[in-house]
Amino acid sequence: MCDDQTVNYKRHIGGGHYVSVTTGFYCVDFRKFFIPYGQHDVKPTRKGVALRIYEWAEMRKMIDSINNDYPALGTAFPCYMQDDHNNQESAFQCSECFPFGAVV
């Protein structure tokens, strides 16, 4: 990656939790978010963990060991693959996929 590139990546990973990577912060941030009363934008809470890049790389190396030691984690699949997500209306009612309500 070149030094002149900016990174602003944020992905919803379930419930009110997001993972993000941003230029200027040398870490992968896993954090819970919420919407303050009367507002519309999600805001971060203090609940979360930021892994330094080398910690993230070490954790990625351990994924196979974790899946072998804890098979339930290795075979888990996201809620959107459940039968109750077979249409858009029922998927929008999932509080795990849409913790802050459906986006209109």
N, CA, C and O atoms as a GROMACS GRO file, in nm:
protein
  416
    1MET      N    1   0.084  -0.118   0.000
    1MET     CA    2   0.000   0.000   0.000
    1MET      C    3   0.088   0.124   0.000
    1MET      O    4   0.188   0.130   0.071
    2CYS      N    5   0.052   0.222  -0.078
    2CYS     CA    6   0.126   0.347  -0.084
    2CYS      C    7   0.089   0.434   0.034
    2CYS      O    8  -0.020   0.423   0.089
    3ASP      N    9   0.181   0.522   0.073
    3ASP     CA   10   0.156   0.611   0.186
    3ASP      C   11   0.053   0.718   0.156
    3ASP      O   12  -0.005   0.774   0.248
    4ASP      N   13   0.028   0.747   0.028
    4ASP     CA   14  -0.064   0.855  -0.005
    4ASP      C   15  -0.210   0.808  -0.018
    4ASP      O   16  -0.297   0.888  -0.050
    5GLN      N   17  -0.236   0.680   0.008
    5GLN     CA   18  -0.372   0.629   0.002
    5GLN      C   19  -0.441   0.649   0.136
    5GLN      O   20  -0.380   0.630   0.242
    6THR      N   21  -0.567   0.685   0.132
    6THR     CA   22  -0.645   0.695   0.256
    6THR      C   23  -0.733   0.573   0.268
    6THR      O   24  -0.784   0.520   0.169
    7VAL      N   25  -0.750   0.528   0.391
    7VAL     CA   26  -0.832   0.412   0.419
    7VAL      C   27  -0.942   0.454   0.515
    7VAL      O   28  -0.916   0.518   0.617
    8ASN      N   29  -1.064   0.418   0.483
    8ASN     CA   30  -1.178   0.444   0.570
    8ASN      C   31  -1.276   0.329   0.552
    8ASN      O   32  -1.376   0.341   0.481
    9TYR      N   33  -1.246   0.218   0.617
    9TYR     CA   34  -1.325   0.096   0.602
    9TYR      C   35  -1.403   0.072   0.731
    9TYR      O   36  -1.346   0.075   0.840
   10LYS      N   37  -1.534   0.048   0.718
   10LYS     CA   38  -1.616   0.014   0.834
   10LYS      C   39  -1.721  -0.087   0.788
   10LYS      O   40  -1.790  -0.066   0.688
   11ARG      N   41  -1.733  -0.197   0.863
   11ARG     CA   42  -1.826  -0.304   0.825
   11ARG      C   43  -1.904  -0.351   0.946
   11ARG      O   44  -1.847  -0.375   1.053
   12HIS      N   45  -2.034  -0.364   0.928
   12HIS     CA   46  -2.122  -0.416   1.032
   12HIS      C   47  -2.100  -0.566   1.043
   12HIS      O   48  -2.104  -0.636   0.943
   13ILE      N   49  -2.075  -0.616   1.165
   13ILE     CA   50  -2.048  -0.759   1.182
   13ILE      C   51  -2.152  -0.826   1.271
   13ILE      O   52  -2.133  -0.940   1.313
   14GLY      N   53  -2.263  -0.758   1.300
   14GLY     CA   54  -2.370  -0.818   1.377
   14GLY      C   55  -2.405  -0.736   1.499
   14GLY      O   56  -2.319  -0.674   1.562
   15GLY      N   57  -2.534  -0.736   1.533
   15GLY     CA   58  -2.578  -0.655   1.645
   15GLY      C   59  -2.539  -0.511   1.620
   15GLY      O   60  -2.552  -0.463   1.507
   16GLY      N   61  -2.493  -0.441   1.720
   16GLY     CA   62  -2.445  -0.304   1.702
   16GLY      C   63  -2.295  -0.298   1.687
   16GLY      O   64  -2.235  -0.193   1.711
   17HIS      N   65  -2.231  -0.409   1.647
   17HIS     CA   66  -2.085  -0.417   1.640
   17HIS      C   67  -2.034  -0.392   1.498
   17HIS      O   68  -2.093  -0.438   1.400
   18TYR      N   69  -1.923  -0.318   1.491
   18TYR     CA   70  -1.859  -0.289   1.364
   18TYR      C   71  -1.709  -0.314   1.377
   18TYR      O   72  -1.653  -0.310   1.486
   19VAL      N   73  -1.646  -0.341   1.264
   19VAL     CA   74  -1.500  -0.347   1.257
   19VAL      C   75  -1.460  -0.234   1.162
   19VAL      O   76  -1.523  -0.211   1.059
   20SER      N   77  -1.352  -0.164   1.200
   20SER     CA   78  -1.310  -0.052   1.115
   20SER      C   79  -1.158  -0.041   1.110
   20SER      O   80  -1.087  -0.080   1.203
   21VAL      N   81  -1.111   0.013   0.998
   21VAL     CA   82  -0.970   0.044   0.977
   21VAL      C   83  -0.968   0.182   0.913
   21VAL      O   84  -1.036   0.206   0.813
   22THR      N   85  -0.890   0.273   0.973
   22THR     CA   86  -0.890   0.411   0.927
   22THR      C   87  -0.747   0.462   0.918
   22THR      O   88  -0.663   0.431   1.002
   23THR      N   89  -0.720   0.541   0.815
   23THR     CA   90  -0.589   0.603   0.800
   23THR      C   91  -0.554   0.683   0.925
   23THR      O   92  -0.638   0.754   0.980
   24GLY      N   93  -0.430   0.670   0.969
   24GLY     CA   94  -0.384   0.744   1.085
   24GLY      C   95  -0.390   0.665   1.214
   24GLY      O   96  -0.323   0.699   1.311
   25PHE      N   97  -0.470   0.558   1.216
   25PHE     CA   98  -0.480   0.471   1.332
   25PHE      C   99  -0.429   0.334   1.289
   25PHE      O  100  -0.493   0.268   1.207
   26TYR      N  101  -0.317   0.292   1.341
   26TYR     CA  102  -0.254   0.168   1.298
   26TYR      C  103  -0.310   0.050   1.376
   26TYR      O  104  -0.240  -0.017   1.452
   27CYS      N  105  -0.441   0.026   1.356
   27CYS     CA  106  -0.507  -0.083   1.428
   27CYS      C  107  -0.634  -0.126   1.355
   27CYS      O  108  -0.684  -0.056   1.267
   28VAL      N  109  -0.684  -0.242   1.394
   28VAL     CA  110  -0.813  -0.292   1.349
   28VAL      C  111  -0.904  -0.279   1.471
   28VAL      O  112  -0.880  -0.342   1.574
   29ASP      N  113  -1.008  -0.199   1.459
   29ASP     CA  114  -1.093  -0.163   1.572
   29ASP      C  115  -1.225  -0.239   1.566
   29ASP      O  116  -1.299  -0.229   1.468
   30PHE      N  117  -1.254  -0.316   1.671
   30PHE     CA  118  -1.382  -0.385   1.687
   30PHE      C  119  -1.458  -0.310   1.796
   30PHE      O  120  -1.409  -0.301   1.909
   31ARG      N  121  -1.576  -0.255   1.764
   31ARG     CA  122  -1.642  -0.169   1.860
   31ARG      C  123  -1.795  -0.178   1.849
   31ARG      O  124  -1.850  -0.201   1.741
   32LYS      N  125  -1.860  -0.161   1.962
   32LYS     CA  126  -2.007  -0.155   1.967
   32LYS      C  127  -2.048  -0.010   1.941
   32LYS      O  128  -1.984   0.083   1.990
   33PHE      N  129  -2.155   0.008   1.864
   33PHE     CA  130  -2.206   0.139   1.831
   33PHE      C  131  -2.350   0.152   1.882
   33PHE      O  132  -2.414   0.052   1.915
   34PHE      N  133  -2.399   0.275   1.888
   34PHE     CA  134  -2.536   0.302   1.928
   34PHE      C  135  -2.583   0.430   1.858
   34PHE      O  136  -2.503   0.502   1.800
   35ILE      N  137  -2.713   0.455   1.865
   35ILE     CA  138  -2.768   0.580   1.813
   35ILE      C  139  -2.819   0.659   1.932
   35ILE      O  140  -2.911   0.615   2.001
   36PRO      N  141  -2.761   0.778   1.957
   36PRO     CA  142  -2.808   0.860   2.068
   36PRO      C  143  -2.954   0.904   2.046
   36PRO      O  144  -2.998   0.923   1.933
   37TYR      N  145  -3.026   0.919   2.156
   37TYR     CA  146  -3.167   0.959   2.150
   37TYR      C  147  -3.181   1.089   2.072
   37TYR      O  148  -3.109   1.186   2.098
   38GLY      N  149  -3.274   1.091   1.977
   38GLY     CA  150  -3.301   1.209   1.897
   38GLY      C  151  -3.206   1.230   1.781
   38GLY      O  152  -3.219   1.329   1.709
   39GLN      N  153  -3.112   1.140   1.760
   39GLN     CA  154  -3.018   1.154   1.649
   39GLN      C  155  -3.037   1.039   1.550
   39GLN      O  156  -3.114   0.946   1.576
   40HIS      N  157  -2.967   1.046   1.438
   40HIS     CA  158  -2.984   0.946   1.334
   40HIS      C  159  -2.855   0.873   1.297
   40HIS      O  160  -2.858   0.770   1.230
   41ASP      N  161  -2.742   0.926   1.341
   41ASP     CA  162  -2.612   0.866   1.305
   41ASP      C  163  -2.562   0.776   1.417
   41ASP      O  164  -2.578   0.808   1.535
   42VAL      N  165  -2.501   0.663   1.379
   42VAL     CA  166  -2.444   0.573   1.480
   42VAL      C  167  -2.317   0.634   1.537
   42VAL      O  168  -2.239   0.698   1.466
   43LYS      N  169  -2.297   0.613   1.667
   43LYS     CA  170  -2.180   0.665   1.738
   43LYS      C  171  -2.112   0.550   1.810
   43LYS      O  172  -2.179   0.456   1.854
   44PRO      N  173  -1.980   0.554   1.823
   44PRO     CA  174  -1.909   0.446   1.892
   44PRO      C  175  -1.927   0.454   2.044
   44PRO      O  176  -1.943   0.563   2.100
   45THR      N  177  -1.925   0.339   2.109
   45THR     CA  178  -1.924   0.334   2.254
   45THR      C  179  -1.780   0.310   2.299
   45THR      O  180  -1.689   0.301   2.216
   46ARG      N  181  -1.760   0.300   2.430
   46ARG     CA  182  -1.628   0.267   2.482
   46ARG      C  183  -1.605   0.116   2.481
   46ARG      O  184  -1.494   0.070   2.506
   47LYS      N  185  -1.710   0.040   2.452
   47LYS     CA  186  -1.700  -0.106   2.451
   47LYS      C  187  -1.640  -0.152   2.319
   47LYS      O  188  -1.702  -0.141   2.214
   48GLY      N  189  -1.519  -0.204   2.326
   48GLY     CA  190  -1.454  -0.252   2.206
   48GLY      C  191  -1.309  -0.282   2.232
   48GLY      O  192  -1.259  -0.267   2.344
   49VAL      N  193  -1.241  -0.325   2.127
   49VAL     CA  194  -1.099  -0.355   2.136
   49VAL      C  195  -1.034  -0.314   2.005
   49VAL      O  196  -1.091  -0.332   1.897
   50ALA      N  197  -0.915  -0.258   2.016
   50ALA     CA  198  -0.838  -0.221   1.898
   50ALA      C  199  -0.711  -0.306   1.898
   50ALA      O  200  -0.632  -0.302   1.992
   51LEU      N  201  -0.693  -0.382   1.792
   51LEU     CA  202  -0.574  -0.466   1.779
   51LEU      C  203  -0.472  -0.394   1.691
   51LEU      O  204  -0.505  -0.349   1.581
   52ARG      N  205  -0.350  -0.384   1.740
   52ARG     CA  206  -0.243  -0.328   1.657
   52ARG      C  207  -0.224  -0.420   1.536
   52ARG      O  208  -0.263  -0.536   1.539
   53ILE      N  209  -0.165  -0.368   1.432
   53ILE     CA  210  -0.152  -0.444   1.307
   53ILE      C  211  -0.079  -0.576   1.331
   53ILE      O  212  -0.120  -0.679   1.277
   54TYR      N  213   0.028  -0.575   1.410
   54TYR     CA  214   0.099  -0.700   1.434
   54TYR      C  215   0.014  -0.796   1.518
   54TYR      O  216   0.025  -0.917   1.501
   55GLU      N  217  -0.070  -0.744   1.609
   55GLU     CA  218  -0.159  -0.830   1.687
   55GLU      C  219  -0.265  -0.892   1.597
   55GLU      O  220  -0.299  -1.010   1.612
   56TRP      N  221  -0.316  -0.814   1.503
   56TRP     CA  222  -0.414  -0.864   1.406
   56TRP      C  223  -0.352  -0.975   1.321
   56TRP      O  224  -0.416  -1.078   1.296
   57ALA      N  225  -0.228  -0.955   1.276
   57ALA     CA  226  -0.160  -1.056   1.195
   57ALA      C  227  -0.139  -1.185   1.276
   57ALA      O  228  -0.157  -1.294   1.223
   58GLU      N  229  -0.102  -1.173   1.403
   58GLU     CA  230  -0.084  -1.291   1.488
   58GLU      C  231  -0.216  -1.363   1.510
   58GLU      O  232  -0.221  -1.486   1.508
   59MET      N  233  -0.324  -1.288   1.532
   59MET     CA  234  -0.455  -1.350   1.552
   59MET      C  235  -0.500  -1.426   1.427
   59MET      O  236  -0.556  -1.535   1.436
   60ARG      N  237  -0.475  -1.368   1.311
   60ARG     CA  238  -0.512  -1.435   1.186
   60ARG      C  239  -0.439  -1.567   1.169
   60ARG      O  240  -0.494  -1.662   1.114
   61LYS      N  241  -0.315  -1.574   1.217
   61LYS     CA  242  -0.239  -1.699   1.210
   61LYS      C  243  -0.300  -1.807   1.299
   61LYS      O  244  -0.284  -1.926   1.272
   62MET      N  245  -0.371  -1.766   1.403
   62MET     CA  246  -0.427  -1.860   1.500
   62MET      C  247  -0.567  -1.910   1.464
   62MET      O  248  -0.622  -1.994   1.535
   63ILE      N  249  -0.627  -1.860   1.358
   63ILE     CA  250  -0.765  -1.893   1.323
   63ILE      C  251  -0.784  -2.044   1.306
   63ILE      O  252  -0.881  -2.098   1.359
   64ASP      N  253  -0.696  -2.112   1.237
   64ASP     CA  254  -0.710  -2.257   1.218
   64ASP      C  255  -0.704  -2.330   1.352
   64ASP      O  256  -0.781  -2.423   1.375
   65SER      N  257  -0.614  -2.289   1.440
   65SER     CA  258  -0.606  -2.352   1.573
   65SER      C  259  -0.732  -2.329   1.653
   65SER      O  260  -0.782  -2.419   1.720
   66ILE      N  261  -0.784  -2.208   1.646
   66ILE     CA  262  -0.908  -2.176   1.719
   66ILE      C  263  -1.023  -2.262   1.667
   66ILE      O  264  -1.099  -2.319   1.745
   67ASN      N  265  -1.036  -2.272   1.536
   67ASN     CA  266  -1.144  -2.352   1.477
   67ASN      C  267  -1.129  -2.500   1.511
   67ASN      O  268  -1.228  -2.569   1.529
   68ASN      N  269  -1.005  -2.548   1.520
   68ASN     CA  270  -0.983  -2.688   1.557
   68ASN      C  271  -1.015  -2.712   1.704
   68ASN      O  272  -1.074  -2.814   1.738
   69ASP      N  273  -0.976  -2.619   1.790
   69ASP     CA  274  -1.000  -2.634   1.934
   69ASP      C  275  -1.146  -2.610   1.972
   69ASP      O  276  -1.195  -2.668   2.069
   70TYR      N  277  -1.214  -2.526   1.897
   70TYR     CA  278  -1.355  -2.493   1.924
   70TYR      C  279  -1.437  -2.512   1.796
   70TYR      O  280  -1.466  -2.414   1.727
   71PRO      N  281  -1.473  -2.636   1.763
   71PRO     CA  282  -1.541  -2.666   1.636
   71PRO      C  283  -1.671  -2.587   1.616
   71PRO      O  284  -1.707  -2.557   1.502
   72ALA      N  285  -1.740  -2.553   1.724
   72ALA     CA  286  -1.864  -2.477   1.709
   72ALA      C  287  -1.839  -2.340   1.645
   72ALA      O  288  -1.924  -2.290   1.572
   73LEU      N  289  -1.725  -2.281   1.673
   73LEU     CA  290  -1.691  -2.153   1.611
   73LEU      C  291  -1.658  -2.171   1.462
   73LEU      O  292  -1.695  -2.088   1.379
   74GLY      N  293  -1.591  -2.279   1.431
   74GLY     CA  294  -1.552  -2.304   1.293
   74GLY      C  295  -1.669  -2.337   1.202
   74GLY      O  296  -1.660  -2.317   1.081
   75THR      N  297  -1.778  -2.388   1.259
   75THR     CA  298  -1.895  -2.425   1.178
   75THR      C  299  -2.009  -2.326   1.191
   75THR      O  300  -2.116  -2.347   1.132
   76ALA      N  301  -1.989  -2.218   1.266
   76ALA     CA  302  -2.094  -2.117   1.281
   76ALA      C  303  -2.118  -2.045   1.149
   76ALA      O  304  -2.026  -2.029   1.068
   77PHE      N  305  -2.241  -2.001   1.127
   77PHE     CA  306  -2.269  -1.923   1.008
   77PHE      C  307  -2.360  -1.807   1.046
   77PHE      O  308  -2.434  -1.816   1.144
   78PRO      N  309  -2.357  -1.699   0.969
   78PRO     CA  310  -2.430  -1.578   1.004
   78PRO      C  311  -2.581  -1.597   1.002
   78PRO      O  312  -2.634  -1.686   0.933
   79CYS      N  313  -2.650  -1.514   1.077
   79CYS     CA  314  -2.795  -1.527   1.089
   79CYS      C  315  -2.866  -1.506   0.955
   79CYS      O  316  -2.974  -1.560   0.934
   80TYR      N  317  -2.807  -1.426   0.864
   80TYR     CA  318  -2.875  -1.402   0.736
   80TYR      C  319  -2.884  -1.527   0.650
   80TYR      O  320  -2.951  -1.526   0.547
   81MET      N  321  -2.816  -1.635   0.690
   81MET     CA  322  -2.828  -1.761   0.617
   81MET      C  323  -2.936  -1.851   0.677
   81MET      O  324  -2.958  -1.962   0.629
   82GLN      N  325  -3.005  -1.804   0.780
   82GLN     CA  326  -3.114  -1.879   0.843
   82GLN      C  327  -3.239  -1.872   0.755
   82GLN      O  328  -3.251  -1.786   0.668
   83ASP      N  329  -3.331  -1.964   0.780
   83ASP     CA  330  -3.455  -1.969   0.702
   83ASP      C  331  -3.543  -1.846   0.724
   83ASP      O  332  -3.621  -1.811   0.636
   84ASP      N  333  -3.531  -1.781   0.841
   84ASP     CA  334  -3.616  -1.665   0.865
   84ASP      C  335  -3.570  -1.540   0.790
   84ASP      O  336  -3.630  -1.434   0.806
   85HIS      N  337  -3.467  -1.550   0.710
   85HIS     CA  338  -3.419  -1.438   0.629
   85HIS      C  339  -3.449  -1.462   0.481
   85HIS      O  340  -3.383  -1.405   0.394
   86ASN      N  341  -3.548  -1.546   0.452
   86ASN     CA  342  -3.571  -1.584   0.312
   86ASN      C  343  -3.643  -1.477   0.231
   86ASN      O  344  -3.656  -1.491   0.110
   87ASN      N  345  -3.690  -1.371   0.295
   87ASN     CA  346  -3.745  -1.259   0.219
   87ASN      C  347  -3.703  -1.129   0.286
   87ASN      O  348  -3.659  -1.128   0.401
   88GLN      N  349  -3.718  -1.021   0.213
   88GLN     CA  350  -3.669  -0.893   0.260
   88GLN      C  351  -3.742  -0.845   0.386
   88GLN      O  352  -3.679  -0.790   0.476
   89GLU      N  353  -3.871  -0.866   0.392
   89GLU     CA  354  -3.948  -0.820   0.508
   89GLU      C  355  -3.902  -0.887   0.637
   89GLU      O  356  -3.883  -0.820   0.739
   90SER      N  357  -3.885  -1.018   0.633
   90SER     CA  358  -3.841  -1.087   0.755
   90SER      C  359  -3.696  -1.055   0.788
   90SER      O  360  -3.660  -1.050   0.905
   91ALA      N  361  -3.612  -1.033   0.687
   91ALA     CA  362  -3.473  -0.997   0.712
   91ALA      C  363  -3.464  -0.862   0.781
   91ALA      O  364  -3.382  -0.843   0.871
   92PHE      N  365  -3.548  -0.765   0.739
   92PHE     CA  366  -3.547  -0.633   0.801
   92PHE      C  367  -3.591  -0.637   0.947
   92PHE      O  368  -3.562  -0.543   1.022
   93GLN      N  369  -3.660  -0.741   0.989
   93GLN     CA  370  -3.706  -0.754   1.127
   93GLN      C  371  -3.599  -0.817   1.218
   93GLN      O  372  -3.620  -0.829   1.338
   94CYS      N  373  -3.487  -0.857   1.161
   94CYS     CA  374  -3.380  -0.921   1.238
   94CYS      C  375  -3.302  -0.814   1.315
   94CYS      O  376  -3.241  -0.725   1.254
   95SER      N  377  -3.303  -0.823   1.448
   95SER     CA  378  -3.232  -0.724   1.529
   95SER      C  379  -3.081  -0.744   1.525
   95SER      O  380  -3.006  -0.654   1.564
   96GLU      N  381  -3.036  -0.860   1.479
   96GLU     CA  382  -2.892  -0.883   1.465
   96GLU      C  383  -2.839  -0.816   1.338
   96GLU      O  384  -2.731  -0.757   1.340
   97CYS      N  385  -2.914  -0.825   1.229
   97CYS     CA  386  -2.873  -0.764   1.103
   97CYS      C  387  -2.902  -0.613   1.100
   97CYS      O  388  -2.826  -0.536   1.041
   98PHE      N  389  -3.010  -0.572   1.164
   98PHE     CA  390  -3.051  -0.432   1.165
   98PHE      C  391  -3.076  -0.387   1.309
   98PHE      O  392  -3.192  -0.367   1.348
   99PRO      N  393  -2.970  -0.370   1.389
   99PRO     CA  394  -2.987  -0.337   1.530
   99PRO      C  395  -3.048  -0.200   1.554
   99PRO      O  396  -3.102  -0.175   1.661
  100PHE      N  397  -3.040  -0.111   1.455
  100PHE     CA  398  -3.094   0.022   1.471
  100PHE      C  399  -3.218   0.043   1.384
  100PHE      O  400  -3.255   0.157   1.355
  101GLY      N  401  -3.281  -0.067   1.343
  101GLY     CA  402  -3.398  -0.060   1.257
  101GLY      C  403  -3.358  -0.060   1.111
  101GLY      O  404  -3.242  -0.035   1.077
  102ALA      N  405  -3.454  -0.088   1.026
  102ALA     CA  406  -3.427  -0.094   0.883
  102ALA      C  407  -3.396   0.046   0.829
  102ALA      O  408  -3.456   0.145   0.872
  103VAL      N  409  -3.302   0.053   0.737
  103VAL     CA  410  -3.266   0.178   0.674
  103VAL      C  411  -3.371   0.210   0.569
  103VAL      O  412  -3.404   0.127   0.484
  104VAL      N  413  -3.423   0.329   0.577
  104VAL     CA  414  -3.528   0.369   0.482
  104VAL      C  415  -3.475   0.468   0.382
  104VAL      O  416  -3.548   0.514   0.295
   0.00000   0.00000   0.00000
